[in-house]
């Protein structure tokens, strides 16, 4: 009987240990994905800012052209 309880405890501990390892892996994977998405968002925001400045410059040039007509 004691051997059976010991085996059950070992199995339960191994299941708990595996669950903890799976959780830790999932947390690391989520952190990496979050960092990647954050970097992508930052890059997209920089592109948007650049495009907005180009648009503003083009509008300014267009306004100057229209004023000269």
Beta strands, then each sheet from edge to edge (+ up, - down):
end
